Amino acid sequence: MNTALGIIGYPIGHSMSPVFQQAALDACGVDARYMAYQVAPDEVEEFVNGLRQPAVLGINVTVPHKLAVMPFLDEIDDWATEAGAVNTIVNRQGRLTGHNTDGYGFLRALRESAGFEPRGRRTLVLGAGGAARGVVLALAREGVGVLTIANRTPERAESLAQLARNRGITSSPIPLPGPELIESAATAELIVNCTTIGMTHGPGEDETPLPGDAIPPTALVNDLVYNPIETRLLREAAQAGAKTLGGIEMLVYQGAASFEMWLERPAPVPVMLEAAIRAMQSRI
Ligand SMILES: NC(=O)c1ccc[n+]([C@@H]2O[C@H](COP(=O)([O-])OP(=O)(O)OC[C@H]3O[C@@H](n4cnc5c(N)ncnc54)[C@H](OP(=O)(O)O)[C@@H]3O)[C@@H](O)[C@H]2O)c1
């Protein structure tokens, strides 16, 4: 076996990617190993240059290196340039290209796992960090309807709303929490949690960014948090009669997009999803 794939981060022990990417490689009979590489910030340049060798198909990139890898690549695609972050590097005959599959993974999860078409739909995004930026850019590309962005730090919500307005989307920032949040949720057709609230070992473990009684039964609630698989937000949304979508689908679809770029063949998404869910359940 001499084909190499993997993920770099610092630290990297928490990453789910090796589990579902290896499952995909095995299911497709590809003789390759997907490894996790812990790379310190001062080793990034040397590591990226080492990816030009023929045995390497490419790698995924996670925190804190998504921006740091960019100067060492030969080309960066539109999604990664807009997001200001690379999560996938492809090696073709020593030429390295940078991509960002988060937005694509988010949209594919919405469409394929929840049957939801975002064009023209009134949407509430909770949070304004890195994940929210990718989600807002993806929604703006698809011509989402009125877009409200709720965040604890108001300046970050305003700057994301401005990003959406620059792309022709009607968008405004509101505080999280607050009465405007409850008001905005009441008419939202799509609610996406991009905060870390509800995340295992996070600051707001088993908390929710939005009270259950503020969730309309007609909405789709997508929580990007994937650990735990069922967050309090998703539990309360289901109790309110709303449709729900967890974060593990986006995680797998963004990885499937990387797989498809490296191997130029369809990714076995059901296999990847099953491996990710099984691994997550065994972590609890
Ligand atoms: N499913 C997937 O594929 C996928 C992909 C990417 C990320 N995620 C998940 O998405 C979540 C966000 O990731 P990120 O990279 O965007 O993180 P980030 O850049 O650190 O942003 C964190 C966001 O959470 C908000 N927040 C944190 N603690 C809060 C609190 N106690 N009260 C109110 N707001 C709070 C922050 O508000 P301030 O701006 O006020 O600090 C900010 O908006 C994580 O759980 C991550 O695992 C999932």
The ligand as an SDF file (V2000), in Angstrom:
LIG
                    3D

 48 52  0  0  0  0  0  0  0  0999 V2000
  -21.5430   19.3590   11.2670 N   0  0  0  0  0  0  0  0  0  0  0  0
  -20.4540   19.8550   10.7280 C   0  0  0  0  0  0  0  0  0  0  0  0
  -19.9550   19.3890    9.6880 O   0  0  0  0  0  0  0  0  0  0  0  0
  -19.8010   21.0340   11.3780 C   0  0  0  0  0  0  0  0  0  0  0  0
  -18.8850   21.8230   10.6740 C   0  0  0  0  0  0  0  0  0  0  0  0
  -18.3280   22.9390   11.3200 C   0  0  0  0  0  0  0  0  0  0  0  0
  -18.6870   23.2120   12.6390 C   0  0  0  0  0  0  0  0  0  0  0  0
  -19.5730   22.4130   13.2990 N   0  0  0  0  0  0  0  0  0  0  0  0
  -19.9730   22.6940   14.6770 C   0  0  0  0  0  0  0  0  0  0  0  0
  -20.4940   24.0190   14.7080 O   0  0  0  0  0  0  0  0  0  0  0  0
  -20.2380   24.6110   15.9820 C   0  0  0  0  0  0  0  0  0  0  0  0
  -19.5870   25.9810   15.7860 C   0  0  0  0  0  0  0  0  0  0  0  0
  -18.2840   25.8310   15.2280 O   0  0  0  0  0  0  0  0  0  0  0  0
  -17.4290   27.0980   14.7740 P   0  0  0  0  0  0  0  0  0  0  0  0
  -16.2140   26.5650   14.1360 O   0  0  0  0  0  0  0  0  0  0  0  0
  -18.2520   28.0790   14.0440 O   0  0  0  0  0  0  0  0  0  0  0  0
  -17.0560   27.7500   16.1930 O   0  0  0  0  0  0  0  0  0  0  0  0
  -16.6430   29.2630   16.4770 P   0  0  0  0  0  0  0  0  0  0  0  0
  -16.0660   29.8860   15.2640 O   0  0  0  0  0  0  0  0  0  0  0  0
  -15.8600   29.2220   17.7370 O   0  0  0  0  0  0  0  0  0  0  0  0
  -18.0520   30.0060   16.7800 O   0  0  0  0  0  0  0  0  0  0  0  0
  -18.7800   29.7080   17.9440 C   0  0  0  0  0  0  0  0  0  0  0  0
  -20.1360   30.3950   17.9060 C   0  0  0  0  0  0  0  0  0  0  0  0
  -20.8570   29.9940   19.0840 O   0  0  0  0  0  0  0  0  0  0  0  0
  -21.2390   31.1370   19.8390 C   0  0  0  0  0  0  0  0  0  0  0  0
  -21.2220   30.8090   21.2720 N   0  0  0  0  0  0  0  0  0  0  0  0
  -20.3130   30.0510   21.9310 C   0  0  0  0  0  0  0  0  0  0  0  0
  -20.6380   29.9450   23.2330 N   0  0  0  0  0  0  0  0  0  0  0  0
  -21.7920   30.6590   23.3940 C   0  0  0  0  0  0  0  0  0  0  0  0
  -22.6300   30.9320   24.5170 C   0  0  0  0  0  0  0  0  0  0  0  0
  -22.3620   30.4310   25.7310 N   0  0  0  0  0  0  0  0  0  0  0  0
  -23.7410   31.6790   24.3210 N   0  0  0  0  0  0  0  0  0  0  0  0
  -24.0300   32.1730   23.0910 C   0  0  0  0  0  0  0  0  0  0  0  0
  -23.2650   31.9650   21.9960 N   0  0  0  0  0  0  0  0  0  0  0  0
  -22.1690   31.2080   22.1500 C   0  0  0  0  0  0  0  0  0  0  0  0
  -20.1980   32.1820   19.4690 C   0  0  0  0  0  0  0  0  0  0  0  0
  -20.7040   33.4680   19.7720 O   0  0  0  0  0  0  0  0  0  0  0  0
  -19.7000   34.7380   19.9000 P   0  0  0  0  0  0  0  0  0  0  0  0
  -19.4620   35.2190   18.4950 O   0  0  0  0  0  0  0  0  0  0  0  0
  -20.4820   35.6900   20.7150 O   0  0  0  0  0  0  0  0  0  0  0  0
  -18.4630   34.2430   20.5830 O   0  0  0  0  0  0  0  0  0  0  0  0
  -20.0660   31.9230   17.9690 C   0  0  0  0  0  0  0  0  0  0  0  0
  -21.1310   32.4680   17.2610 O   0  0  0  0  0  0  0  0  0  0  0  0
  -19.3520   23.5890   16.7340 C   0  0  0  0  0  0  0  0  0  0  0  0
  -20.1680   22.8450   17.6010 O   0  0  0  0  0  0  0  0  0  0  0  0
  -18.8000   22.7000   15.6410 C   0  0  0  0  0  0  0  0  0  0  0  0
  -18.5240   21.3820   16.0920 O   0  0  0  0  0  0  0  0  0  0  0  0
  -20.1300   21.3350   12.6800 C   0  0  0  0  0  0  0  0  0  0  0  0
  1  2  1  0
  2  3  2  0
  2  4  1  0
  4  5  1  0
  4 48  2  0
  5  6  2  0
  6  7  1  0
  7  8  2  0
  8  9  1  0
  8 48  1  0
  9 10  1  0
  9 46  1  0
 10 11  1  0
 11 12  1  0
 11 44  1  0
 12 13  1  0
 13 14  1  0
 14 15  2  0
 14 16  1  0
 14 17  1  0
 17 18  1  0
 18 19  2  0
 18 20  1  0
 18 21  1  0
 21 22  1  0
 22 23  1  0
 23 24  1  0
 23 42  1  0
 24 25  1  0
 25 26  1  0
 25 36  1  0
 26 27  1  0
 26 35  1  0
 27 28  2  0
 28 29  1  0
 29 30  1  0
 29 35  2  0
 30 31  1  0
 30 32  2  0
 32 33  1  0
 33 34  2  0
 34 35  1  0
 36 37  1  0
 36 42  1  0
 37 38  1  0
 38 39  2  0
 38 40  1  0
 38 41  1  0
 42 43  1  0
 44 45  1  0
 44 46  1  0
 46 47  1  0
M  CHG  2   8   1  16  -1
M  END
$$$$
